[in-house]
Amino acid sequence: MTTLNVDLGERSYPIYINGNILGDADLYLRHIKGNKVLIVTDDNVAPLYLATLLEALPSFDCQHLALPAGEAHKNLETVNKIYDVLMQSHFDRNCTIIALGGGVVGDITGFAAATYQRGVAFVQVPTTLLAQVDSSVGGKTGVNHPLGKNMIGAFHQPACVIADMNTLDTLPQRELIAGMAEVIKYGLIDDSEFFEWIDQHMSDLLGLNKDALANAVERSCTNKSRIVAADERESGQRALLNLGHTFGHAIETAQGYGNWLHGEAIGAGMCLAAKYSHDLGLMDEQQADRVCRTIEKAGLPSTPPTNMTADRCLELMSHDKKVRDKKLTLVLMRGIGKSFLCNDFDQKQLSKTLTLAFD
């Protein structure tokens, strides 16, 4: 088993990566606080893995809640369902909530844990590639608002992350492909060697080769852990993890949450970031094209939806979380593995780039 550490002082925690560990009772015993446990999952994951998790926790007073699946339910109304169970079952501050599922379940559950009685312990058990490589690590929790993605949230680090590679066997192909967007992102940020490896091993990754997937998860989590350890609350360089996300979140919001999967929108968003970086003279045409080809090779969209306009994209980008004093910070690229933060960009050129992309 691979064990990585997210180094955050007293909030540090391990990431366990292996097959057949979802039911490893010892891992939970190390990190569960108190005797009362609430497992939060969704309608898709519960029939597959809830029983295995419950069997691993015989000594705990366990409750479980299956939420409706999908990004469309990532809102405050759904969080209230978790609060209802916690309150009705008299959960006190000395309890643990376990998130069993993909990024939506992890984000909702983490936000409930961050806010119930001003913060209780929680454990991440991600069952999708996207959650294993990205959303389960780093302590970002939250829900969507009709005007913006993840606009309501809190930082709340998990006690541990248990990434069982075997759960990817039951992942629908579309979800697996969506997760590849976040894997590719880590290569584009500051790890060009990883980007080359991804490009060379794409067929293995999409073919569910366990060694390839384990390497992708480990390398992605290593890169994210390093960035999070240096900037836990996104006061600076952690914002690099948003490569493609400002464009992508606008696409998700415009299309209606869940119609474009998060990873699909981020794939198109990273292509837009590459095209804009090229149009600004920061990135040569060959590398910008390479970014889009690799995204297409993964089966992800490289262009935005045809029913969306450049003006609508710009409008929604103005609601992004990275807007400070009415100034938006974008993650741009000087090349593959050479991403940087920019809040002094050419607005006219951005409009031109988006107009061409959405035409």
Secondary structure as UniProt FT lines:
FT   STRAND          2..6
FT   HELIX           9..11
FT   STRAND          13..18
FT   TURN            22..23
FT   HELIX           25..31
FT   STRAND          36..42
FT   TURN            43..45
FT   HELIX           46..50
FT   HELIX           51..55
FT   TURN            58..59
FT   STRAND          61..67
FT   HELIX           71..73
FT   HELIX           76..88
FT   TURN            89..90
FT   STRAND          95..101
FT   HELIX           103..115
FT   HELIX           116..118
FT   STRAND          121..126
FT   HELIX           129..130
FT   HELIX           131..135
FT   STRAND          140..145
FT   TURN            146..147
FT   STRAND          148..155
FT   STRAND          161..164
FT   HELIX           165..170
FT   HELIX           173..190
FT   HELIX           192..200
FT   HELIX           202..206
FT   TURN            207..208
FT   HELIX           210..230
FT   TURN            232..233
FT   HELIX           237..242
FT   TURN            243..244
FT   HELIX           245..255
FT   TURN            258..259
FT   HELIX           262..279
FT   TURN            280..281
FT   HELIX           285..297
FT   TURN            298..299
FT   TURN            306..307
FT   HELIX           310..317
FT   TURN            318..319
FT   TURN            321..322
FT   STRAND          323..324
FT   TURN            325..326
FT   STRAND          327..328
FT   STRAND          330..333
FT   TURN            336..337
FT   STRAND          339..342
FT   HELIX           347..358
//
